[in-house]
């Protein structure tokens, strides 16, 4: 699922990362059901798409697919949602970038700048 730029909108400002996930359009309904059942999401997510990480020749890593999606601000600030996400490896985009600022291609970074 190719990523789409500039999907942020009012009340959907937080990008989440599902590392090592190659999402397909056919999987989106099941993903929404998963978010409601396991994270208590009250609002639908907005899928951005899959972004491949930059290859790092020094560490011989990169090239993995990370699924990006927007979550509603109300869900992003919900304590249960925020704590449950850890057991599934879901991360805020800003946390991922904090560990490796150059992990994603420049065009993705430009389309989705960090918000905090």
C-alpha positions in Angstrom: 0.0 0.0 0.0 1.8 3.1 -1.3 1.8 6.0 1.1 -0.2 9.2 0.5 1.1 12.7 1.4 -0.6 15.3 3.5 -3.6 13.5 4.9 -3.5 15.3 8.3 -6.7 17.2 9.1 -8.3 18.8 12.1 -8.5 16.2 15.0 -6.2 13.8 13.1 -2.7 15.2 13.8 -0.9 12.2 15.3 0.9 9.7 13.1 1.4 6.2 14.4 3.9 3.6 13.1 3.3 -0.1 12.9 6.8 -1.3 12.3 7.6 -4.2 10.1 4.0 -4.2 8.7 3.2 -4.5 5.0 -0.5 -3.5 5.0 -2.7 -4.1 2.0 -6.0 -2.3 1.1 -7.8 -5.6 1.7 -6.5 -5.7 5.3 -7.8 -2.3 6.4 -11.2 -3.5 7.7 -9.5 -6.1 9.9 -7.0 -3.5 11.0 -9.9 -1.1 12.1 -11.5 -4.0 14.0 -8.2 -4.8 15.7 -7.8 -1.1 16.8 -11.2 -1.1 18.3 -11.0 -4.4 20.0 -7.4 -4.3 21.3 -6.7 -0.6 21.8 -10.2 0.7 22.5 -10.1 3.1 19.5 -13.3 5.2 19.4 -12.6 6.8 16.0 -11.6 5.3 12.7 -7.9 5.6 11.7 -6.8 7.3 8.5 -4.3 5.0 6.7 -1.3 6.8 5.2 0.3 3.7 3.8 3.6 1.8 3.9 6.9 3.6 4.0 10.2 1.8 3.6 13.0 2.7 5.9 16.2 4.0 4.6 19.0 1.6 4.2 22.0 2.1 6.5 25.1 0.6 5.0 27.1 0.9 8.3 24.7 -1.3 10.2 23.3 -3.3 7.2 19.8 -2.5 8.3 16.8 -0.8 6.7 14.5 -1.5 3.8 11.7 -2.7 6.0 8.0 -1.7 5.5 6.4 0.4 8.3 2.7 1.0 8.1 1.7 4.6 8.9 -1.7 5.8 10.0 -3.3 8.8 11.6 -5.2 8.5 14.9 -7.9 10.8 16.2 -6.6 13.2 18.8 -9.1 11.9 21.3 -7.8 8.4 20.9 -4.1 9.6 21.0 -4.7 11.2 24.4 -6.6 8.3 25.9 -4.5 6.6 28.6 -5.7 3.1 27.8 -5.0 3.5 24.1 -1.6 4.9 24.8 -0.5 2.1 27.2 -2.1 -0.8 25.2 -0.2 0.2 22.0 3.1 -1.0 23.5 2.1 -4.6 23.6 1.6 -4.5 19.8 4.7 -2.5 19.0 2.8 0.6 17.8 4.9 3.8 18.2 4.4 7.5 17.7 6.2 8.8 14.6 8.1 11.3 16.8 9.5 8.5 19.0 10.8 6.6 15.9 12.4 9.7 14.5 13.9 10.5 17.9 15.8 7.2 17.7 16.8 7.7 14.1 16.0 11.1 12.4 16.9 9.9 9.0 15.0 6.6 9.1 12.4 7.6 6.5 12.8 9.1 3.1 13.0 12.9 2.8 9.7 13.2 0.9 7.8 11.4 3.7 9.5 13.6 6.3 8.5 16.7 4.4 4.9 15.5 4.0 4.6 14.5 7.7 6.8 16.7 9.9 6.9 16.0 13.6 4.3 17.8 15.7 6.0 17.7 19.1 
